[in-house]
Amino acid sequence: MSDTFKLSEARKGARGVIVRVGCHHREDEHTAELERRLIELGFVEGARVELLHEGLFGRNPIALKVDDMRVALRRHEAASITLRAEVSA
């Protein structure tokens, strides 16, 4: 069983460490721009992420703690981020 998952699949309370941002084979300009924006927001490999809140409609948007800051994303944006599960202590 793999211990990695897409951030878009996470539920409230999920924690992990970013292992990949983007798909690393940029299919189009929009995908490359999204990857660049996520990196600028602090979604970098090795950053710790915790899902704090899910919106009411379609579980969108999601509120995240990324290291020491708070960020909101839509689930389709979060699909570009792969996490390694972190066991809660």
KARA-V703939 format. One record per backbone hydrogen bond with DSSP energy under -0.5 kcal/mol. CO is the residue of the C=O (numbers start at 1). NH is the residue of the N-H. If there is no record, write none. Layout:
CO;NH / CO;NH
This chain:
3;85 / 5;83 / 6;9 / 7;10 / 11;14 / 14;51 / 15;86 / 16;49 / 17;84 / 18;46 / 20;82 / 28;32 / 29;33 / 30;34 / 31;35 / 32;36 / 33;37 / 34;38 / 35;39 / 36;40 / 37;41 / 38;43 / 39;42 / 42;44 / 44;47 / 47;18 / 48;67 / 49;16 / 50;52 / 50;65 / 51;13 / 53;63 / 56;58 / 57;60 / 60;57 / 61;55 / 62;73 / 63;52 / 63;53 / 64;66 / 64;71 / 65;50 / 65;67 / 66;69 / 69;66 / 71;64 / 73;61 / 73;62 / 74;77 / 74;78 / 75;79 / 77;80 / 78;7 / 78;8 / 78;81 / 80;22 / 81;7 / 82;19 / 82;20 / 83;5 / 83;85 / 84;17
